[in-house]
Amino acid sequence: MEVEILARRKRGKPLPHWLVVIKDYTYLFAGATLVALAFNLFLYPNRIASGGVVGISTILGYLTGIEPGYIQWGINIPLFVAGVAILGKQFGLKTLVGTVCLPLAVVLTSQLSPVTDNPFLAALFGGVGVGAGLGLVFRGRGSTGGVDLAAQIVHKFTGLRLGLGILIIDGLIVISSAVVFNIELALYALIALFITSKTIDVVQMGMGYAKVAFIISSQQEELRRAILHDLDRGVTRLTATGGYTDRPREMLMCVVNQMEVTKLKELVRRIDPSAFVVVTDANEVLGEGFKVE
């Protein structure tokens, strides 16, 4: 594989370590606050237990009358201590801060009035809020502890995959909400849980910020020059093999932003109308000409 890079744009300088730390903790605090707002404005008032420690505190809060933030502290802190004791000191300060910060934000925002009493709207916007908040926490390379820690402890003793462990725990929480509240609210909790997972992906990876184009053409060299000079984008030559002819041939790969897709297609159409082009999403691109995290 031959790689050609056109270094026409200056790559941003890495941030100083102290500024990276400030950015990470800003993400962590902002994310925890957003999760707490979504919980108190949408999920808790409508009894939607959408998984995680937040979902557990919703169920136990209605059963016991205890403030949900205190319940979250009562679950998170022992889990963190157990995690450090069983798994070692791998979680760091950010996990401890997230473990304490989220319940604190829930307590501080608990007096806010709910936005809606419609469970569907609560599941929709609550799921978006929790997903956006957790996405910010993850962008800050942090964690809010809770179910993640529990899944890692279970994995340590049973070998159960982490993703499956989290799915089982969240499933048990939703089932519990069906028993404690009703099946309809459990279904709304599933909607919120699904929306949360999709929103986390959007916050972490973006919404198709860039596109990747794969081009197979008999006019490789002319296309390469046009992409480099007319489109001002780098291009990579990949070696491919024809499935029908079994002959080796070259394929061009080019990453462009959304506004450049039409220009790229017009360029290819002008040079080689018979070219085979595949354009697909690239959720996150780091490097020359694109945002560097």
C-alpha positions in Angstrom: 0.0 0.0 0.0 1.4 3.4 -1.0 0.4 6.4 1.1 0.7 9.9 -0.2 0.0 12.8 2.2 -0.4 16.3 1.1 0.6 18.4 4.1 -1.0 21.6 3.1 -2.6 22.4 6.5 -0.7 23.1 9.6 -1.6 20.6 12.4 -2.6 22.2 15.7 0.0 22.1 18.4 -0.7 19.7 21.3 -2.3 21.4 24.3 -0.2 21.8 27.5 -0.8 19.1 30.1 -2.4 21.5 32.5 -4.8 22.7 29.9 -5.7 19.1 29.0 -6.5 18.4 32.6 -8.7 21.5 32.8 -10.5 20.5 29.7 -11.1 16.9 30.9 -12.5 18.0 34.2 -14.6 20.6 32.5 -16.1 17.8 30.4 -16.6 15.7 33.6 -18.4 18.4 35.6 -20.5 19.6 32.6 -21.5 16.0 31.8 -22.4 15.2 35.4 -24.5 18.3 35.6 -26.3 17.5 32.4 -27.1 13.9 33.5 -28.4 15.3 36.8 -30.6 17.8 35.0 -32.0 15.1 32.7 -32.7 12.9 35.7 -34.5 15.5 37.8 -36.3 17.3 35.0 -37.5 14.3 33.0 -36.7 10.8 34.3 -37.3 10.7 38.0 -40.6 12.7 38.1 -42.0 10.3 35.5 -40.6 7.1 37.2 -38.5 6.1 34.2 -35.7 3.8 35.4 -33.5 3.7 32.3 -30.7 1.5 33.7 -27.5 2.3 35.6 -27.3 3.6 39.2 -29.6 6.4 38.1 -32.2 3.8 37.3 -31.7 2.0 40.6 -32.0 5.3 42.5 -35.3 6.0 40.7 -36.8 2.7 41.9 -35.4 2.8 45.4 -36.3 6.5 45.7 -39.9 5.9 45.2 -39.9 2.8 47.4 -38.1 4.4 50.3 -38.6 8.1 49.9 -34.9 8.7 50.3 -33.3 11.4 48.1 -32.0 9.7 44.9 -28.7 11.5 45.1 -28.0 9.9 48.5 -28.9 6.5 47.2 -26.5 7.0 44.3 -23.7 7.9 46.8 -24.6 4.8 48.8 -24.1 2.6 45.7 -21.3 4.4 44.0 -18.8 4.9 46.8 -18.9 1.2 48.1 -18.6 0.1 44.5 -15.5 2.3 43.9 -13.9 1.1 47.1 -14.6 -2.6 46.1 -13.3 -1.9 42.6 -10.0 -0.5 44.0 -9.7 -3.4 46.4 -10.5 -6.1 43.9 -9.2 -4.7 40.6 -6.4 -2.5 41.8 -5.8 1.2 41.5 -6.6 1.5 37.9 -9.5 3.9 38.1 -7.7 7.0 39.1 -8.9 10.4 40.4 -11.4 11.0 37.6 -13.5 8.0 38.4 -13.5 9.0 42.1 -14.6 12.6 41.1 -17.3 11.3 38.8 -18.5 8.8 41.4 -19.0 11.7 43.9 -19.8 14.5 41.5 -22.9 13.0 39.8 -24.9 12.3 43.0 -23.9 15.8 44.2 -25.3 17.4 41.1 -28.5 15.3 41.5 -28.9 16.6 45.0 -28.2 20.2 44.0 -30.8 20.2 41.2 -33.4 18.1 43.0 -35.6 21.1 43.7 -36.1 22.0 40.1 -39.7 21.5 38.7 -40.2 18.7 36.1 -40.5 19.9 32.5 -43.2 17.4 31.5 -45.5 14.8 32.9 -45.7 13.0 29.5 -43.7 9.8 29.9 -42.8 9.5 26.2 -41.4 13.1 26.1 -39.6 12.4 29.4 -38.0 9.2 28.0 -37.0 11.0 24.8 -35.5 14.1 26.3 -34.2 12.4 29.4 -32.5 9.8 27.3 -30.9 12.5 25.2 -29.8 14.5 28.2 -28.2 11.5 30.0 -26.5 10.3 26.8 -25.1 13.8 26.1 -23.9 14.1 29.7 -22.2 10.7 29.7 -20.7 11.4 26.3 -19.1 14.5 27.7 -17.8 12.5 30.7 -16.3 9.9 28.4 -14.8 12.7 26.2 -13.1 13.9 29.3 -11.7 10.4 29.8 -13.7 10.0 33.0 -16.3 7.7 34.4 -19.3 8.0 36.8 -18.6 4.6 38.2 -21.7 2.6 39.1 -22.7 -0.2 36.8 -19.4 0.0 34.9 -17.5 -0.9 38.1 -20.0 -3.6 39.0 -19.6 -5.2 35.5 -15.8 -5.1 35.9 -16.0 -6.8 39.3 -18.4 -9.5 37.9 -16.0 -10.0 34.9 -13.1 -10.5 37.3 -14.8 -13.4 39.0 -16.8 -15.0 36.2 -15.1 -14.0 33.0 -18.4 -12.5 31.7 -17.8 -10.0 28.9 -18.1 -6.4 30.1 -20.7 -5.4 27.5 -22.9 -8.4 28.3 -22.5 -7.7 32.1 -23.7 -4.1 31.7 -26.6 -5.3 29.4 -27.7 -7.9 32.0 -27.6 -5.4 34.9 -29.5 -2.8 32.9 -32.0 -5.4 31.9 -32.6 -6.4 35.5 -33.1 -2.8 36.4 -35.8 -2.3 33.7 -37.5 -5.6 34.7 -37.5 -4.3 38.3 -39.2 -1.1 37.2 -41.9 -3.2 35.5 -42.5 -5.0 38.8 -42.4 -1.9 41.0 -44.1 0.6 38.7 -45.7 -1.0 35.6 -44.8 -2.6 32.2 -45.6 0.6 30.3 -43.1 2.6 32.3 -40.5 -0.2 31.8 -41.1 0.1 28.0 -40.5 3.9 28.2 -37.3 3.1 30.2 -36.1 0.9 27.3 -36.8 3.8 24.9 -34.7 6.1 27.1 -31.9 3.5 27.4 -31.7 3.1 23.6 -31.7 6.9 23.0 -29.0 7.3 25.6 -26.7 4.8 23.9 -27.2 6.5 20.5 -26.6 10.0 21.9 -23.4 8.8 23.6 -22.2 7.7 20.2 -23.1 11.0 18.6 -21.3 13.0 21.3 -18.2 10.9 21.2 -17.9 10.3 17.4 -19.9 13.1 15.8 -22.7 13.0 13.2 -20.9 12.0 10.1 -18.4 14.9 10.2 -16.5 13.6 7.2 -16.9 11.2 4.3 -14.6 8.5 2.9 -14.6 8.0 -0.8 -13.2 4.9 -2.5 -12.6 5.3 -6.2 -11.8 2.6 -8.8 -10.9 4.1 -12.2 -8.8 3.6 -15.3 -7.7 7.3 -14.9 -6.0 6.9 -11.6 -3.1 9.3 -12.1 -5.3 12.1 -13.4 -7.8 11.6 -10.6 -5.0 11.6 -8.1 -3.6 14.9 -9.3 -7.0 16.5 -9.4 -7.8 15.5 -5.8 -4.4 16.8 -4.6 -4.4 20.1 -6.5 -8.1 20.9 -7.4 -9.7 19.6 -4.2 -6.7 20.2 -2.0 -7.1 16.9 -0.2 -4.7 14.1 0.5 -5.2 10.8 -1.3 -4.1 7.2 -0.5 -3.4 4.5 -3.1 -4.7 1.1 -2.1 -3.8 -2.1 -3.9 -7.0 -4.1 -4.7 -7.8 -7.3 -6.7 -10.7 -7.5 -9.1 -13.1 -10.2 -7.9 -14.2 -11.1 -11.5 -10.9 -10.6 -13.4 -8.6 -11.6 -10.5 -6.2 -8.9 -11.7 -4.5 -6.4 -9.4 -5.5 -2.8 -9.7 -5.3 0.4 -7.7 -8.0 2.1 -5.7 -7.9 5.7 -4.4 -9.1 6.5 -0.9 -9.9 10.2 -0.1 -11.3 11.8 3.1 -13.4 15.0 2.6 -15.8 17.0 4.7 -19.5 17.0 3.9 -19.3 20.2 1.9 -16.7 18.8 -0.5 -18.6 15.6 -1.4 -20.4 17.1 -4.3 -17.2 18.7 -5.6 -15.4 15.4 -5.4 -18.2 13.6 -7.3 -18.2 16.2 -10.0 -14.5 16.0 -10.3 -14.6 12.2 -10.7 -17.5 12.5 -13.2 -15.6 15.0 -15.3 -12.4 12.9 -15.5 -13.8 9.4 -15.7 -17.7 9.0 -16.0 -17.3 5.3 -15.7 -15.4 5.3 -12.4 -16.8 3.2 -9.6 -17.2 5.4 -6.4 -18.3 4.4 -2.9 -18.8 7.2 -0.4 -19.4 6.4 3.3 -19.4 8.1 6.7 -16.3 8.6 8.8 -17.6 9.6 12.2 -14.2 10.9 13.5 -11.1 11.9 11.5 -7.9 13.1 13.2 -5.1 14.5 11.1 -4.2 17.0 8.4 -7.1 19.2 7.5 -9.4 17.9 10.1 -10.1 18.6 13.8 -7.5 17.2 16.1 -8.6 16.2 19.6 
